[in-house]
Amino acid sequence: MTESWRLDDARQTLVLTSRDARCPQIVYWGAPLPPDEDLDALAQMAERDVTGGMLDETPELSLCPETARGFPGQPGLDLRDRDGAPLRPLFVLEEAV
């Protein structure tokens, strides 16, 4: 399931999307969108296709990229327990108000 939200002001629109209750990602940030813009279609356009030679889908770039989801870049948080072992949380969106 995908949930989308938008924030607007006079000069811009920011659209956030959460797929499968994951940490939200920005799918659009730019010039103001029409009030009736289809946010589900916008979220689908932001998804990357799996191309030839790829074993898995490209990890989404969320507001806090997670190593546990296979994000190849710098994680949003680098956490360790008291013994120094790495912690790799999987964030879940509980509620958006």
Phi, psi and omega per residue, in radians:
M1 nan 2.485 3.139
T2 -2.057 2.312 3.040
E3 -2.023 2.472 3.140
S4 -2.309 2.592 3.098
W5 -2.401 2.683 3.088
R6 -2.329 2.529 3.050
L7 -2.142 2.255 -3.094
D8 -2.201 2.565 2.846
D9 -2.370 -2.974 -3.054
A10 -1.144 -0.405 -3.029
R11 -1.967 -0.202 -3.023
Q12 -2.758 2.862 3.033
T13 -2.260 2.420 3.050
L14 -2.111 2.178 3.131
V15 -2.036 2.200 3.107
L16 -1.975 2.520 -3.141
T17 -2.384 2.435 3.031
S18 -2.108 2.133 3.118
R19 -1.882 2.281 3.130
D20 0.973 0.693 3.086
A21 1.062 0.484 3.089
R22 -1.496 2.993 3.089
C23 -1.021 2.319 -3.076
P24 -1.062 2.648 3.045
Q25 -2.177 2.692 3.088
I26 -1.476 2.140 3.105
V27 -1.861 -0.270 3.067
Y28 -2.732 2.380 3.011
W29 -2.620 1.871 -3.084
G30 -3.077 -2.633 -3.115
A31 -0.976 2.655 -3.110
P32 -0.965 2.362 3.074
L33 -1.624 2.728 3.069
P34 -1.060 2.608 -3.125
P35 -1.017 -0.505 -3.100
D36 -1.701 0.324 3.132
E37 -0.988 2.372 3.128
D38 -1.385 1.749 -3.072
L39 -1.211 -0.525 3.087
D40 -1.141 -0.745 3.108
A41 -1.138 -0.677 3.107
L42 -1.098 -0.724 3.109
A43 -1.133 -0.684 3.115
Q44 -1.145 -0.640 3.126
M45 -1.187 -0.435 -3.133
A46 -1.398 -0.252 3.128
E47 -1.259 2.462 3.137
R48 -1.671 2.449 3.114
D49 -1.359 2.669 2.987
V50 -1.442 2.157 -3.091
T51 -1.801 3.027 -3.133
G52 -0.971 2.369 3.104
G53 1.529 -0.111 3.117
M54 -1.551 2.403 3.108
L55 -1.517 -0.576 -3.090
D56 -2.300 3.019 3.066
E57 -1.321 2.750 3.110
T58 -1.225 2.223 3.126
P59 -1.114 2.449 3.127
E60 -1.283 2.661 3.103
L61 -1.659 1.694 -3.113
S62 -1.517 3.127 3.084
L63 -1.134 -0.378 3.087
C64 -2.456 1.485 -3.087
P65 -0.975 2.392 -3.034
E66 -1.973 2.205 3.081
T67 -1.050 -0.650 -3.101
A68 -1.107 -0.373 3.098
R69 -1.627 0.086 3.073
G70 1.580 0.239 3.126
F71 -1.137 2.184 -3.022
P72 -1.432 -0.240 -3.100
G73 -1.606 -2.727 3.112
Q74 -1.278 2.257 3.117
P75 -1.220 2.757 3.089
G76 -1.159 -0.544 3.104
L77 -2.359 2.386 3.048
D78 -1.985 1.750 -3.005
L79 -1.967 2.577 3.064
R80 -2.438 2.632 3.073
D81 -1.414 -3.120 -3.048
R82 -1.135 -0.332 3.101
D83 -1.626 0.000 3.112
G84 1.605 0.008 3.114
A85 -1.279 2.412 -3.122
P86 -1.157 2.475 3.031
L87 -1.882 2.313 -3.123
R88 -2.177 1.430 -3.084
P89 -1.241 2.674 2.980
L90 -2.003 1.847 -3.100
F91 -1.343 2.517 3.127
V92 -2.230 2.318 3.107
L93 -1.350 2.022 -3.133
E94 -1.503 -0.794 -3.048
E95 -2.820 2.520 3.027
A96 -2.202 2.201 -3.115
V97 -2.122 nan nan
